């Protein structure tokens, strides 16, 4: 009887704890992923579209975000299992032109869910 209650609880928890990836028709995920470090300027051109959908991305899991935006250009681990992902919009590592470091910064909570997605953030040189 106890095992039955635990099973039901876990099933309900798993159904309600995950947020589905929202419909992102206007965001071209493949195009975003094709511009690592923002060197091609594709990410910067698509920042308005990302601003339109960023509220829909809050609450999705880390794995779901990786599916949408790909691997980040930089990961920052913080205290209490929190972390940040940085997706560069432009970066000084792009040899062809002089740029400032600007990025999309994604903050995760301890449960690996997106809590904040900030765009066009100026950041210092990475270490």
N, C-alpha and C positions, 0 to 999 in steps of 0.2 A: 504494500500500500504506500509506504514511504517513498519507495523507488518510483512509483507511478507519479506521485506529486512532484518529485524532483525533475522527472522527465518532462512533464507538462510545463513546469516553470522554465526549464532551459529552452524548450521549444518556443514558448511565448517570448522569452527574453531575446532570443536570436531573431525572431520576427520583427520585434519592435525596436531593437537596438541599432539596426543597420538602416541607413538612409540610402535609397537607390540613387544612382547617378542621375542627375536631372537631364532633361532633354537639352542638349547643347548644339542644336543644328547650326546655329550661326557661328560657333567656334570651331575652327579647323584644327583639330588636335594633331593631325598628321603634319600639317604645315608648321605648327608651333614646335613640334619635336624635331623638325628638320633644321632648326636654327640654334644649335648649341652655343652657349655663351652670348647669344644675340649678335654674333658677328655679321650676319647677313642682313640684319635690320627687319627681318620678317616679324619677330616678336613685337618690336616697338610699333610696327604698323597695325598690329592686331590688339593693341592695348585697350582701345575703346570697346571692342567686343568683349574682352575679358572683364572690363569694368561693368558691363551690362549683366554678366552672368555670375559675378563673384559672390553675390549673396546666395545664389543657388548652390555654391560649392561649400559653404559653411555647413559643417555637420557631417560631411562625407568622410569616409575612412581614408587613411593614408594610402592603402592599396587602390582605392577608387581614384584618388587624386593622381597617383602614378599612371593609371590607365588613361586619364584625360590629358595630363601635362607631361608625362614621361619622367625620366630620372632628372633630379635637380642638378644644377651646376655646382651647388655647394650645399652641404648639410651642416647644421650647427646643433650640437647637443647641449641642452641646458639641464638645470637641476630638476629633480623630481620627474624624470622621464619625459620632460617636454623637449621639443625640438623645433627647429625652423628649417625650411627648405628655401633656397634662393634660386630663382630662375632669372638669369641676367637678360636684360633688355639691350644693354650695350656694355661693353667691358674694355678695359685698357689692354687686355691680352690680345685683342684683335689687331694684328700687325699692320693691316692695310690703312688704318686711320686712327687718329687720336680721339678717344672718347672718354667720357666720365663713366664710372661704374654706376649703373642704375639697374634695379632689379625688381622683380615681383617677389615679395617675401610672404611665405605661408607659415603660420604658427599652428602647431598641433598641441592638443592637451595630452594628459598622461594616458588617455585611452586611445591615442593615435587618431583623433578626429580633428578635422580642420576647424579652428576657432576664429582665425582672422586671416584674410587674404588682402594684402596691401600692395598697391601698384605704384610704379615710378618712384621707388625709394632710392635716394642717393646713398651709396655706401662707400666706405673707405676701401683702400686696396686690401685684397684678401691676403692672408698670411700663409 
